[in-house]
Each structure stands twice: as structure tokens, then as C-alpha cells.
């Protein structure tokens, strides 16, 4: 009878590592790999560990993965033990004093930092070590299969503190959606070229500065995924937790690690444009100017509803400074109405009771907040001007415009340039809205003119000056 002996995906080699090595050779250890986030133990918890080390009590083994960056360079990636390592690094860097609990060992120890210890105690500390399990055989940092196994080990070691749906999705390193939301919504990044963590994410979108909503359990990332889902489908769809995970997993690519190609997709660009506009509207709010978030932007389903309203208005209506101010005032007013809902305000009660992220409940909220906005606009004697639903001129219209204007840039002629200089080839010409589409201009030949590429770019969405 054949022996039952399943093939292992990796090897484990036991080791002992002096805790001083984490201080002397920090470049040899990747303390926060890309599938983990930076967490910080309280001072009390860090000092409890120091107490255990000084008393030589049992400390759980750390788990490190050998990662080979080149033929002649390898690092050890911390799968489990991030806090145990950063604690001793903080101690050696004099950032952490010894706890008062060591008074019974030596009354001179409490409150002392590493550099303040006598030589014999420093020698004692330098000889202390962690027991470690080194995972070998999955050493390629750009191999999705190797990263998946390392992530699986990490998950299984976290059973004591369960990961939420977004924290699990965050470890799908090959997903283009995951990479996009980490880039624009997370507080931390990872540099795959250097294979080292970046604790301050410079690319995080300013939109999230506005939110009075924590990101400790990746709430910002989840919100951005929901925005992407709506924009991708161009309609309201289910954006529940399971839908978020399914979407992230649907964009897993073989070359996905460190791949940010999703931001080149049109719908992803639209999301970023919406966030840019959202931030521009609220950036001058007194709260933001004082370094605080917008107090109204705290609850996810409320934020989602406000975002969808802005998206709708930006898409179908002229939306300039006047409309931006109107929108900002509306959000504050609607939030006050929502926060102080009366039993007689049936719409607000229905809005509050439809707080889940299913398509049906989102649509209920969207209808209510949209109606409230237009009633608010009427109360302020402001009429929202619709855009022409068709933005681009079709081929027949482009030909008629080119022939009508005889292939001449109308602005070049207005600048008194000779016709020879105003001539634009068919392949280079731009069919321009005289009254810009963004200002409500119709996509109609009567509102069209031929422009050269330079003047079309110069004009942008500005109204004609004469």
C-alpha cells in the first residue's frame, strides 16, 4: 500500500536570530510585505514583550520568508512577527524605555533606554534571540503563485484576529483593482522595484482628506472600489461586500503584481475626475482649512449618495462655480435634515432605512437625494442647465463642418492670419463647440466651428469672448 505523503509547496527551516540583528541589519528584513499593513502595538504591549525577553519567558516563533531579489541578493520577509521585530528595533533606537515591571529583577532597569543600560546588561540584551521559521522555496517576489502561498500562510496565522473582507482582498496582489485602490486610497504603499514598504503614500487622493471616516480597516479602499464598480457598469448595481471582493478577484492578472494599468481605463479616469471635483468643491471649507475633515462626510452610505449625486450632475448638467457652491450648501443642508429627521419626513426616514449597498436601496436613496437637490435649487432660484446628451459630432457632421469652413481654422482667421497659415488638414482638424458642451452648448452644426489643434486646446471649455 502506497504511503500517504502529499507534496509540500515550500520548506521550513528552523533558525535562531539575535534580536540585535533587526537593529544592525534592518535592510535584510522586509518588516511589512505588500500583503500586510503597518500596525502599531501600544507602548504597554511593547513593554510587556520586553519584560518577557528580559525574563527569558516564551515568545512565539516569528515566521520569515526568504525572498530572492537577484542571483546575489536575498531578504527575509516578515510573514508573522511584525510587532515583535519593530518593538526591539524601537528599543535599540532608544524610542522605548524598559517597563516598571522589571523592578523586581533590578530596580535600576525601569525607565532605562538601551543606551542608558550598563555594559553587562547591554551584552545580555545583545545575546537575546527570537526563534524563527524560515520559509523557503517560494522566493520569487514577482511570481503570483509564490506570493499567493505567502499570503495564505499569513492568513492562516491571523486566525486569532480575523481579517475583514477588504483586508483579505487587499492581499490579492495580482488584482489590478486592488493595486488601483491601494495607490489612491491607502495610507501606505509598497515599492516592488526596491522591494520595500513605503509608510507614507504620496499618491493617496485628496478626496479622502475630506472624510471623517477612519481607514484602520481599509474603509477608504472599500469606498473607492464601490465608486469603480458603479462607474464600470455605468449604472447603479449591487456594491455589497461580496460584490467588492468578486470585482477585485475578477481583475487578477498573471502579470498583476505592481501593475497599475487599471488607471488607464476610461471608467477609472472618470472616478478620479469625480474625486477631483468633489475635493475642489469642499477644499475651502473651514473644517478642511483647519486640518479637519468635513463633519457631514462620515457615514459610508451618505457619502456614497452624495458622490452619486455629484456624478449625475457633472455628467448631465452644466456644473460651474455657481453650481459647485449650490451643491456644497445643499450637502450641509441635507445632512442637517437627515441628522434631525422627524417622523413626518417620510423621504428622509426612507433614505435612512435604505442604508445597505444593494442596487435597490442605492436607487431609493439616489431618487430621494436627487429630488431634494433640485427642490433646493428651485428654492434658490437656480435653474440647472442640461448638457446635450450627445457630446461628439458624428462623421457626417464633421465632414459638413470641414467643408463649410473650407478647411480653415476660424480662430486663425479671426487673428488675421493668411488663409495659407489657417489651413488645417483633414487628419488634424478639430470640430469644436462654439458654446462649449460643458456650458450647455448643443452638438449641432450651427454651434460648431473648425479649429486647428492648437486653438482647440487653448480654448478648452471657455465661452467665446465675442
Buried (B, 14 or more C-beta within 10 A) or exposed (E): EEEEEEEEBBEEEEBEBBBBBBBEEEEEBBBBBBBBBEEEBEBEEBBBBBBEBBEEEEBEBBBBBBBBBEEEEEBBBBBBBBBBBBBBBBBBEEBBBBBEBBEEEBEBBBEBBBEBBEEEBBEEBBEBBBEBBBBEBBBEBBEBEBBBBBBEBBBEBBEEEEBEBBBBBBBBBBBBBBBBBBBBBBBBBBEBEEBBBEEEBEEBBBBBBBBBBEBEBBBBBBBBBBBBBBBBBEEBBBBBBEBBBEBBBEBBBEEBBBBBBBBEBEBBEBBBEBBEBBBEBBEEBEBBEEEEBBEBBBBBBBBBBBBBBBBBBBEEBBBEEEBBEBBBEBBEBBBEBBEEBEEEBEBBBBBBEBBEBBBEBBBBBBBBBBEBBBEBBEEEEBEBEEBBEEEEBEEEBBEBBBEEBEBBBBBBBBEEBEEEEBBBEEEEBBBBBBEBBBBBBBBEBEBBBBBBEBBBEEBEEEEEEE
